Amino acid sequence: MKPLDPRLLRLSRSARGFIVAAAGTGVLRTLATIAIAWGIAAAVTEVVDAVHHGGVVPTEFVPTLALLGGAFVVRAVAAWATDDLAARAAATVKSELRRTVLARAAERGPGWLAERSSAGFATTLGPGLDALDAYFGRYLPQLALTAIATPVLLVAIGLGDLTSGLVVLCALPVIPVFMILIGLATQSLQRKQSDALARLGGAFLEAVEGLATLKVFGRARRQVGRIGTVTDQYRRGTLGVLRLSFVSGFALELAASLSVALVAVSIGIRLVDGSLGLGAAMFVLVLAPEAFAPIRQVGADFHAAQDGVEASAAVLDVLDDDRTPAAAPPTPAAATDLVLRGVAVRRQDVVIGPVDLDARPGTVLALVGPSGAGKSSLIAAIRGAVPHDGTVVVPGPAGSTVDDRIAWADQRARLVRGTIAENVALSQQPHDDDVLTALGDAGLGLDPSLQIGAGGAGLSGGQAQRVAVARALYRHRRSGTRLVLLDEPTSALDADAEAHLITTMRRLAADGAVVVVASHRPAVVAAADVRVDVAASGAVAVLGAHA
């Protein structure tokens, strides 16, 4: 691991500012430490001289104590300022990294995200980056302090006693050597821990997402053992990291203690033979541990920072992905019809399409086929969410983007924690009348102020599905979109609720919208004006389209 990853500094202005601020507080702490050492040496020397000359405390003793007290206060304030700056910097950098990565993910599109584990991606952005608190809160401030304090303290010790300065200078490299050896042993272990955390998050997410299916086939209990095994592996790995951290900390403490002992023995011998004064000896004895303390603490904090560094490395690798994103499509011209010309989507070894059709305003178009045939892929191609061959023209006014022209409901509800109204309006401020209208058009009589949990907790499957449909209807009503895309909107509904939603789709078409619905339900297919049959082989047949 690099002591300081330059990519973090390039991506975060706050990180660069923090390095400068940490350097400033480091200078202040170092000067205060030297002042403390001088104050202690002067106070002891003055008291010893006073005792030697009859016990009268000299007048200089009070200013010395005042200087000593002031130096302690300055050092405490500088330490507090460093900790406060570190906490603020960690929070800001994490926020900036998350925003940047999410923006890059949106820029790359769903196809790029599909190449990655969603659980691992979420774990990296969540608890993974939270580990940067130790990096910015402990390791980085200590690194800045070491870079400033160690040479300054070494010069101060040399000015006080050249022999002690040379001893410290020769002993200092021992600690970095230990740090390098320990770091090499820790790096691979910590990387394995980061991967284990991602596997644990992935295993848990997969179990939660497939819980309904697992219950149907009586396999839910087996997941307890599977998650328990992964958790136990992560626990053992964590204990291994802690064990190595404690051993390395002991090694660094031992090296520093032996080095300080060498200085103390040298000073003691020269005090006895009279070749070194008491003031200089006290000054050097107080500063010697301080010269080793910063670099020793860097080695100890190295392990605490490793988790965050591994997570940030994964994030930075995503940001360094040099694959050119798909160019943003130009703003399409005004159009009234939904037009597909030679549209084909490649999914693994199957090509879905090509599709040629022209759906005029007032048309309900049904995509029909078995599950997994590619109906959702064609809807994604119409939305521009996946790469495809051919041309798609989406109805809408001039100057509007494709996203502005579409209202869309996925086959998965994707509800968030909050009220029904907030889930219907999503990123917009809920408009009470339009929310009630959208819920009514979806056949749902729920109170818009009803609180639900993440993923639609508290609602049945059919209710959650209709909230997702109401979201598309709300957007259509508020934004005046000309195209409404509904992916399996009635798969969890009974016949009466399905009939209500079919009536709503026909009314949307009568009002001038083009409605595209993916479904295998006979009632929905029967209500469509245009039928697009999608076979499992990828072949597509269009019935009733306008050439």
Helices and strands as residue ranges (DSSP letters): H 6-11, H 13-52, H 61-108, H 110-114, H 118-123, I 124-128, H 129-130, H 132-134, I 135-139, H 140-160, H 162-171, H 174-209, H 211-216, H 220-272, H 278-319, E 338-347, E 350-359, E 364-368, H 375-383, E 389-393, G 403-405, E 406-409, E 418-419, H 420-425, H 432-441, E 451-452, G 454-456, H 461-479, E 483-487, H 495-510, E 514-518, H 522-526, E 530-534, E 540-543
